[in-house]
Each structure stands twice: as structure tokens, then as C-alpha cells.
């Protein structure tokens, strides 16, 4: 186990909202944190020890940035893995490991990893281009409905097309992808697992996600998930097994389907802090962001016990509004007990852009759901008029 060194220089690839919340957690320990981000106005710019504007996917930029720090981590998967591998070979501590990031960057490799490691997941077929899809469906007509997912660069609902019938094949991507059989699920769940270099693991309580019907973004999150003890135990077990299969050091957010027959299937994973853990800042003894620091610095993992049931609502830019952001109704939220808004410092709003989130806590689960709905309707992000 590592001895805490206050002089350790830590680098984060990415300076968005996840980096911002990592920095906020790191302030408690006075961590030295350098940020690399392509946006000159990134949320992390004014909070980091040092900020570098530059591409996360350019080899030389990432490599040179990594030379300035002792430990390197990420807040987004779209980074240059070749540079991270070179830094790792030279003795830099890179967590999550480049080998893990490389697999997760490609949904094709990710799905094959599940199959190779006996991790439960929806049935799938790898495709090379759009022309492959009708050929696959001709040989397996019972595969529909399905989703065609880009192998690389899909993010926040982008890079996914629903193929409901044979007439939808023109929607398929003309690039390497994965055709995944649609799951008849009861709920979408998530478990965040932390793992340090010692192999110590800790899981956060299972949460339930409700997605926006059009944008494929999380609209609500409820913690704990309203599931049986058996389902909760199975979700925790599958998530932990997934993290151990990767051998990841850091956080792994495991998104899961609970099927109508009570099975748990792995949907996707993210090797970093995740939207499904934002409520932990107020609702758990240890937040996911503090836990990430504990894991990558090889420190004892924190207690993940929930202090209260919680809901999380993503604060998205309003449809039809683009420009300098204005938060309408924030005062209403601040007058409500147990409601905690978090704004990400993004100056420009766009339709459905993640601009912040609101955590709601209540000991009464029904009251929690009602309060979450009230919160959602009380605040809007619009452009300045």
C-alpha cells in the first residue's frame, strides 16, 4: 500500500465536468493536479494547479504532458493510447491502464472481451460496414429488433441506431460496428467499482437509471435501485467480476440491463468517474471522485455506504436554445431542503448539452421521486435573451 505523498504530480487528460469534480475532491487533500484539455475555457481551467490547452488525441501533446507528472489518469476515454503506452513503458504510472482504455475505446473489442471472459451480455454480431447488416439479418431474421453501434467514437447517445425492422438497415453505420440484439429489459442499472493496485475492490450501491426518450442520455438516477436483494447482489457480483477481469486500477462504471426474466447483462462500461455516481458527493460517505483518487494513488478505498436515498437529475440545455447560458429557476431549487445543484461552469448552452446536475436526498422514497420531478420542472438552462 502506498504512503501518501503530497508532492505527487497528477495529470488528468480532460478538463470537463468530471475533471472539475475530481479537482473539487482533490482540494481536500491539497493534490497537485495538471489538466490537459482542447478547450481554452474548459471548466477545470481556473481550478487546476496547471492547465495546458491541447489535443487529447495527438500523440506528441499527450506524451509531452505526461512527462510533466508522476501519475496520469483520464476523465474521458477518447485519448491517445499509443502515447499512454509509451509513458507507461518509461515508468509513468498510468491509471486506468492503457491496455484497459484501448479495449473500452472500441465497442467491438469491448463486447468480445465480455464474451471471452464469460461476462453476461446481449447477443451481438460484429460488422465491418453498412452492407454487412442486411446480410446478417437475412441469415438471422430473428435478430431484430437490434441496435447498430459504431465501434469507435460513439459518446453520450451518439453512434447508436435502432434497427427495428429490415426496412431500417439504411440507418446502419458504414463503418466497423457491432449489431447488438435489443434486450427486453425491466430496468437499466449501474454499479461503480473501485479497484486499487493491491487488488482491493469496493462497489457503490446499485443505482437505477432512467434515460431521456430521444437523446439516450440519463435523465434521472435513483439510488438505491428499487430491486430485490437477489437482483442487487447479482448486479454487484457481475460488476465486480467485470472490473477484476479487466484488472483495472481506478474506477469502472458498469452499466447493466435487468431483463424481464431477472438476468443481469453488461451493457457498457466506462473506466472513469461516471454520470451514475454523481449523487455520491452528497449521498454517500465517500464520493466516487474521492474514491478515484484513493484507487489510482493505491490508498485504502473509502466506505461507500449511502447516507440517504438520493436522486440525480441531469441539467441539460433546453431544446431550441444555443448561446451564453442562463439558469432559470435556480433560486427555487436553493429554497428546497435536500436539493443540491452542481453547475459545470460551461459558458455556452446547446440543446441537451450537460450543463450541470442536481442531487436530491430524502429518507422517504416516494417523496424522493416526487421531489425529483418537481426539481426537473423547476429549472431550465436557456440562452441569454
Secondary structure as the mmCIF struct_conf table of DSSP 4:
data_model
#
loop_
_struct_conf.conf_type_id
_struct_conf.id
_struct_conf.beg_label_comp_id
_struct_conf.beg_label_asym_id
_struct_conf.beg_label_seq_id
_struct_conf.end_label_comp_id
_struct_conf.end_label_asym_id
_struct_conf.end_label_seq_id
HELX_LH_PP_P HELX_LH_PP_P1 UNK A 2 UNK A 4
TURN_TY1_P TURN_TY1_P1 UNK A 6 UNK A 7
STRN STRN1 UNK A 9 UNK A 13
BEND BEND1 UNK A 16 UNK A 16
HELX_RH_AL_P HELX_RH_AL_P1 UNK A 17 UNK A 27
TURN_TY1_P TURN_TY1_P2 UNK A 28 UNK A 30
STRN STRN2 UNK A 32 UNK A 37
BEND BEND2 UNK A 38 UNK A 38
TURN_TY1_P TURN_TY1_P3 UNK A 40 UNK A 41
TURN_TY1_P TURN_TY1_P4 UNK A 43 UNK A 47
BEND BEND3 UNK A 48 UNK A 49
STRN STRN3 UNK A 50 UNK A 53
BEND BEND4 UNK A 56 UNK A 57
HELX_RH_AL_P HELX_RH_AL_P2 UNK A 59 UNK A 66
TURN_TY1_P TURN_TY1_P5 UNK A 67 UNK A 68
BEND BEND5 UNK A 70 UNK A 70
STRN STRN4 UNK A 71 UNK A 74
BEND BEND6 UNK A 75 UNK A 77
BEND BEND7 UNK A 79 UNK A 79
HELX_RH_AL_P HELX_RH_AL_P3 UNK A 81 UNK A 89
TURN_TY1_P TURN_TY1_P6 UNK A 90 UNK A 91
STRN STRN5 UNK A 93 UNK A 94
BEND BEND8 UNK A 95 UNK A 96
HELX_RH_AL_P HELX_RH_AL_P4 UNK A 98 UNK A 105
STRN STRN6 UNK A 106 UNK A 106
HELX_RH_AL_P HELX_RH_AL_P5 UNK A 107 UNK A 116
TURN_TY1_P TURN_TY1_P7 UNK A 117 UNK A 118
STRN STRN7 UNK A 121 UNK A 121
STRN STRN8 UNK A 124 UNK A 127
BEND BEND9 UNK A 128 UNK A 129
HELX_RH_AL_P HELX_RH_AL_P6 UNK A 130 UNK A 139
HELX_RH_3T_P HELX_RH_3T_P1 UNK A 141 UNK A 143
BEND BEND10 UNK A 145 UNK A 145
STRN STRN9 UNK A 146 UNK A 150
BEND BEND11 UNK A 151 UNK A 151
STRN STRN10 UNK A 152 UNK A 152
BEND BEND12 UNK A 153 UNK A 153
TURN_TY1_P TURN_TY1_P8 UNK A 156 UNK A 159
STRN STRN11 UNK A 160 UNK A 163
BEND BEND13 UNK A 165 UNK A 165
HELX_RH_3T_P HELX_RH_3T_P2 UNK A 166 UNK A 171
BEND BEND14 UNK A 172 UNK A 172
BEND BEND15 UNK A 174 UNK A 176
STRN STRN12 UNK A 177 UNK A 181
HELX_LH_PP_P HELX_LH_PP_P2 UNK A 182 UNK A 183
STRN STRN13 UNK A 185 UNK A 195
TURN_TY1_P TURN_TY1_P9 UNK A 197 UNK A 198
STRN STRN14 UNK A 201 UNK A 203
HELX_LH_PP_P HELX_LH_PP_P3 UNK A 204 UNK A 206
STRN STRN15 UNK A 207 UNK A 211
TURN_TY1_P TURN_TY1_P10 UNK A 213 UNK A 215
BEND BEND16 UNK A 217 UNK A 217
STRN STRN16 UNK A 218 UNK A 223
BEND BEND17 UNK A 224 UNK A 224
BEND BEND18 UNK A 226 UNK A 226
HELX_RH_AL_P HELX_RH_AL_P7 UNK A 229 UNK A 246
TURN_TY1_P TURN_TY1_P11 UNK A 247 UNK A 247
BEND BEND19 UNK A 249 UNK A 249
STRN STRN17 UNK A 250 UNK A 259
TURN_TY1_P TURN_TY1_P12 UNK A 260 UNK A 261
BEND BEND20 UNK A 262 UNK A 262
STRN STRN18 UNK A 264 UNK A 270
BEND BEND21 UNK A 271 UNK A 272
HELX_RH_3T_P HELX_RH_3T_P3 UNK A 275 UNK A 277
TURN_TY1_P TURN_TY1_P13 UNK A 278 UNK A 279
HELX_RH_AL_P HELX_RH_AL_P8 UNK A 280 UNK A 283
STRN STRN19 UNK A 284 UNK A 284
BEND BEND22 UNK A 285 UNK A 286
HELX_RH_AL_P HELX_RH_AL_P9 UNK A 288 UNK A 296
TURN_TY1_P TURN_TY1_P14 UNK A 297 UNK A 298
HELX_LH_PP_P HELX_LH_PP_P4 UNK A 300 UNK A 303
STRN STRN20 UNK A 306 UNK A 306
BEND BEND23 UNK A 307 UNK A 308
STRN STRN21 UNK A 310 UNK A 316
STRN STRN22 UNK A 317 UNK A 317
HELX_LH_PP_P HELX_LH_PP_P5 UNK A 318 UNK A 318
TURN_TY1_P TURN_TY1_P15 UNK A 319 UNK A 320
STRN STRN23 UNK A 323 UNK A 328
TURN_TY1_P TURN_TY1_P16 UNK A 329 UNK A 329
HELX_RH_AL_P HELX_RH_AL_P10 UNK A 330 UNK A 334
TURN_TY1_P TURN_TY1_P17 UNK A 335 UNK A 335
BEND BEND24 UNK A 336 UNK A 336
TURN_TY1_P TURN_TY1_P18 UNK A 337 UNK A 338
STRN STRN24 UNK A 339 UNK A 343
BEND BEND25 UNK A 347 UNK A 347
STRN STRN25 UNK A 348 UNK A 349
TURN_TY1_P TURN_TY1_P19 UNK A 351 UNK A 352
STRN STRN26 UNK A 354 UNK A 361
BEND BEND26 UNK A 363 UNK A 364
HELX_RH_AL_P HELX_RH_AL_P11 UNK A 365 UNK A 378
STRN STRN27 UNK A 380 UNK A 383
#
